Amino acid sequence: MSKRVLISVIVLIVAACLVMSLLAVVGVISFLRINPAATTVQTEAVPTAQVELQTTPQATAAAEGGISPVELSAMKKIEQQTEANRGLSLNGEIQRKLLSPDQLRQRVMEDFLKDYTPADMAADQKVLSVFGLLPRDFDLKTFYTDLYSEQIAGFYDDKTNEMVVVQGEGFEGPEKATYAHEFTHALQDEAYDLTNGLKTDEETCRKDSEYCAAVQSLVEGDATLSEQLWLYNSASQTDRDQLDKFYSTYQSPVYDSAPAFMQKDFLFPYDQGLNFVLKFYQDGGYAAVDQLFQDPPVSTEQILHPERYPADKPLKLDMPDLSSTLGQGWEEIDRNNVGEWYTYLILALGDQESTRLADDVAQKAAEGWGGDTYVVYSGPQQKDVALVYLSQWDTSSDSGEFWQAFQQYAGKRWGQAAQSSADRLEWSATPDGAVLLQRDAAGQVLWVVAPDLATADTLAGQVAGFGQ
């Protein structure tokens, strides 16, 4: 699935951590409180609220990045506590900075989204639309600007070693928890080199978004667990009270108005990533978590099913260049993979509520995912789009389950097929164009969208296993 902007969060700034990540970690606090022996951390719990963050004439002079000496002292204390909790140390230098919400919005527009061109946005809109996740006229750039401005609580920039926290009323419980989270990214970066060591560079992510989504989940899951260990071991009751107050008053109108699949997808690295990391932490402490960075997960399937790590790797499927079949004026705009997570999102949380399958049906249908690949082409007219998607399933039973679920989804989205048989369905005219679904003897499933059925059939015939 096209994740150009989503993955830029990890490519450009390693991890711009959402306010919503705070909500994903409450369950870990419960786990730690119920099972205190589960944490192997040996550290003195020094309440950070011992440092009174009252403004005085002496404290108003910024020590660095708009930070007062008192705030800087509190940050350094959190750094020491986080190092002890996580079992990693930072030897290099970092820059610390506090931003107001207005300054964050300016940063979002000037840095995070400055390279997101109208052509990029148009391509993403077409890809997400043909997969049924967004309306074709959705304004992605404005939406991302508003969403990031609302949701980013802090970030770590691996290119500048910059630690940034978005400040509310002061440097209080929510800001401190965010700082512990972001400082963990600095520790990860020095220990493992998040961009080059873990290969989350832009080119790799453009070719294999599944891998980058899995690594982002590892990175954020680890930082979320570290944040919780700080809250459990080191935060004061005042810090926790301030966090509770934040929860009780927090509002997120942009997030709440986001397309359904985006709401789920934004939380994935924090929620599912945390569950993934926590499984290994419970089994082997941070030694087991550190091993994950040496041999990182490679798919959202592994994140969703930690028991399948590391053996169950996605099958690599080939997709030929089909541009000559489509003719002049057509160009390839995206080639990547969908993965188990986005398969679920397509089935369960499409743009049109009427097309959505029941959550348990969509989860079960996606769970047997073994590998996939897709290519999307844009045509000479603005509305022209073509999709060729090929998926492989773990077993014939899994393939049959997905086939049945996808037929149900297709019927909801495009109505009754014009032609249908046990292994092939055709729609000659839909709002998306002609649609062809086909299954081969090996259990692979092919989904084609094209301007007309003749073109769809020609495209299908060029995919291995589906030629006549």
C-alpha angles and dihedrals in degrees: 000000000000108000101162096138096031093052091045085074089072097031098050102032103008092231128008096187118216125228084233089067087076088064092052095062104055091095092059092056087055091049092050093047093049093043107030091165089064091077114077092191116128107193139129110254102230110183107233089207088073083086105077108219096207119145114245130169088255093050098049093076106095114241091198136332094008091307122137120224090253092052091046090053090051091049093051090050090053089049091055092047093047092049089053093046096046097038094230129108132210116225099168129075125268133191119228124208140171118208130194117228090256091051090049092054090052090049091050092054097041101040115013099043103021092105094045097107128194087253091054091049093048091050093049091048091053094047095047091043096052088050088054097244103110138026111252094244097051112136101229100176096052090044094051091046091053095041096048090046089054100038110035109100095174144327144203119225110209093194094059099021086236123163112202129183123183107230125222120179092331143319093303139139098305093045092047093050089048090050092053088051094049094044088057087061089056089052091048092048095053093044099042109010101239097212105035102020095046092033098233093146118141095255094053092048092048089057099038114023090166091064093047092047089053093049092046088053090052092049095047095039090055092047092047091052090047090051090053093049088054091051091048099042106029115016119102125231087254090057091051093046090052090050091051090051089051091054092049094053103030117122128183111183095165094050091044090054094047120116110276096248092051093054090056095040096052090058096045099092092047100039105033091028090056092049090050095050093041091058091059093040090055091049100044113359121233092326087069092045091050089053089059089063090053091052105020125199115263106202144031085243089068091046091051092044109033090181088069092060124136104358102053103074124170118264113243112236125193124229117188125221103269100177094107090058091056094049137213119353095026120114136178111251102171140015120174143101135285104209131194095291096053091041086060092046092051092051099040108028110032122154093259110062090207091065096054123114122217110279095243092048092051093047093050093047093051096044096079092058113142103172143314147185135197142183128202125200130196119213136213093271121064092243095047114113135154128192131190113184125177124187135186124202133210096240139005088253090055090049091051092048092052091044092054093046093047091051088054090049092047092051090053092047103039105016126230115354117248090221127016141172135160093283106019138054129180135195112187098193129020132145085266095048128251115346129203127186119186139168125201131210092266091058097253114146122216125197119189130182117185141151092266140002095255090058092043090053092048091050091049091050091060093057113092112258095021102070120109 
